[in-house]
Amino acid sequence: MSSIRNIVILTGAGVSAESGIDTFRDGGGLWEQHRVEDVATPEAFARDPDLVLRFYDMRREAIQTKQPNAAHRALAKLDAEWEGDLLIVTQNVDDLHERAGAKRVLHMHGEHLNAWCMACDERPRRTGPLIDRPACPECGEAALRPDIVWFGEMPYRMDEIFAALEQADLFVSIGTSGAVYPAAGFVRNARELGVETLELNLEPSQGTGWFDEARHGPASALVPAWVEEVLSR
Ligand code: BJW
């Protein structure tokens, strides 16, 4: 790791698991409680908007009661102290990286605390429910949906992510199962670019074989240890 200057970090639901936010694919995770096709596709929203809005209202309310954990805090420390380029690309739609103090964060799957106005395309902050069809604060239309990237939709800011990967010396994947593309493909993109790759996850992810190194255990232990290692090198 001696010549590392630019770092891209991909985070997933495992980073927030120890804050009490459900993951998707673990036992008891969200996709055991709900069918993806019923709540996380544009077709589901068109078919039954109340069901989808209630699902996201419940989760938007829940995340506001959760707190960042040691993994979020360690990444915020790295962000504050790392002098090279650093980008935390998160698949998570909670705001725990930001509440821990991280600044260089990119939400590729959207954010619970934004709404997306289908009438004017603005993304106003929204902490309350959407089920009551509030007016968009920008244009006044009652056309707000969750600002979440559903299956079949294009994740956000892909150009910025690939540009950061092209400049990176190290790609680190933390707390993600490697089941959802295009994020699951970043390790292969990084490898093709000659970028060193590291996985930190509770268990081997679906793409674990693509990483140069994989460490397995809870994020609250692995991430602070890795951050200290990087900052003290
Ligand atoms: C811990 C831990 C602890 C636990 N410490 N670790 C066939 C092949 C390839 C692609 C496709 C395909 N068919 C369809 C597609 C495309 C599709 C896709 O990938 N489908 C797969 C299911 C195959 N993808 C899309 O549609 C995406 N769009 C797209 O592809 O557009 C076209 C395009 C093409 C080319 C370039 C660019 C674009 C959109 C995907 C949107 C994903 N949205 C969701 C739902 C949001 C709604 C919501 O929040 O309700 O985002 S899905 C869900 O999964 C959520 C997450 O961000 C995402 C990833 O999940 P994550 O974070 O990995 O969580 P888990 O639960 O899976 O894993 C948690 C991990 O943590 C586990 O490994 C645990 O072990 C670990 N863990 N506790 C450390 N304490």
Residues whose N, C-alpha, C, O or C-beta is under 5 A from the ligand:
A	BS01	BJW	G12 A13 G14 A17 E18 T23 F24 R25 D26 A40 Q91 N92 V93 H109 I148 V149 W150 F151 G152 E153 M154 P155 G175 T176 S177 G178 A179 V180 Y181 P182 N201 L202 E203 G217 P218 A219
